[in-house]
Amino acid sequence: MCTVHSILFGGENMVNKAMITGKEEDQLTFKIINELVNGLKVSEVPERYPISLDQAKRISRYKNMLIETKGKISPDAYKNLIHLGMKSLYLGSLFRESDWEGLNDILLSITSEVRRRDLTLLIEELHKKRQKNKDTQEEINLLRSEYRRDIKLLESQLKRLYEQAKEINYTFDLINKYSVHIRKVFLDGVGFLNGKLVLLKIFNPDWLQTMLQDGIIKYDDQELGYIVVNTIGFMDFYENKVDNGTIINSFKAESVNLNVVNNMNLTESLREAKESIKKEISNIKQQKKNIEQKLKNINQSKANIITESKDIKHVLSLKEIELQRQLKNQGLKWLYNQEYAVVDDFTLPNKKIIDVIGYSKKGKVIVIDVKTSMKDWNNDKNWTETLKYCDEFYFLVNNETYKKFNKGVNSFWKDNEGFRDAVGILVVDETNKLTLVEPSIGHMKIHHPTELLFEISMMTSRNYVLGL
């Protein structure tokens, strides 16, 4: 007769080694599983063994789990599934969803001594981590799109500025071939606006029509004024007037571009334009470099999320889950005792999930962000995005984490310059007493306060009505 031991574990020795628990009922359970594998109906089990039909159904579900997960989770995870015994049924939701990755992750993070309620906590935490990673990846993808769009826009601006700089340099090369007097006429009478050489002054109104007819200048509807389209022609025209003995006095020149003259603050001389374009190119290059660095950082953040989602030690830790729950409860009580309506695991409009949020009768909003370790603290690069949704913001940590934080406090605030006054710190000591260590000055301006308060109220109502 074949047995479940040989079917599932590939040999009697492996089964004996894997299943030694010292409990007689474990032997009974596997004896029944062997019978079920060999064709015994679940309804017939209570007739042969001193167990109820409900117990028989549970053993059958455990048998199905053992058979179905074989080869779909890692060998170590499978051994832990065996060690768990009937407690593994508390992981049934993952089994029914064929979530082998999630089942594998949880099984690798526990021992056979794990409590049933801890298995439920681990499933909840697994889903929270996945949702958080999903929301963060969506946020990252949005930022990446924005950064790439900004880079393209800056590159377009650079291209335009390079063309203008080239045009100005070319113009200087041309006018430098003429006498100092003629160059002065050009530099006094021509300005630079929106990448165009704009005629600002004419030394004889009669010359305007001549220059128009000769194609030296033309009327620009966009600028509502005359622009120089033939620099050499312009220089030759004035040089010819000088050669013919015409006296040119730039101080008596008449303005001809009323629109341009009325916007002289937007009109630069060629020399000013050359310098300002040079500075603008330098500024845009720096902006582009900064955004490219942000894009690099955001790409690294996405890589870290992918890595962390595969790192079971980072994703699931019963100790951290329990600590987070304890700290969160202390934060809820602290706000509630100050007459705040409170709720935990609240999703902000920017999709960021925060641990604790509360609001007072006056509509004051306080957010508490629980950190279970310095690694948890340092890994959160987006906490500042929460500030716009609250009047006061606090980190809540235990005493051990706070001591470690103090050792590297200067480095933390250096990386988050400008937010020091906005952030308060709450510490829970070994006796479970919460202390306000550093206050939050609270000068933030809340985005959409009415909608935020309504959502908090709705979540509190859902928790009450639906018993969540």
Secondary structure, DSSP 4 states (H G I P E B T S, - for coil): ---HHHHHHSSHHHHHHHH--S-HHHHHHHHHHHHHHTT--GGGHHHHSSS-HHHHHHHHHHHHHHHHHTTTS-HHHHHHHHHHGGGGGGGHHHHHTT-HHHHHHHHHT--TT--HHHHHHHHHHHHHHHHHHHHHHHHHHHHHHHHHHHHHHHHHHHHHHHHHHHHHHHHHHHHTTS-HHHHHHHHHHEEEETTEEEE-EES-HHHHHHHHHTTSEEEETTTTEEEES-HHHHHHHHHHHHHTT----GGGPEE--HHHHHTGGG-B-HHHHHHHHHHHHHHHHHHHHHHHHHHHHHHHHHHHHHHHHH-HHHH--HHHHHHHHHHHHHHHHHHHTTT-EEEEEEEPTTS-EEEEEEE-TT--EEEEEE-SSHHHHHH---GGGGGGG-SEEEEEEEHHHHHHHHHTHHHHHHHTTT-TTTEEEEEE-TTS-EEEEE--------SSHHHHHHHHHHHHHHHHHHT-
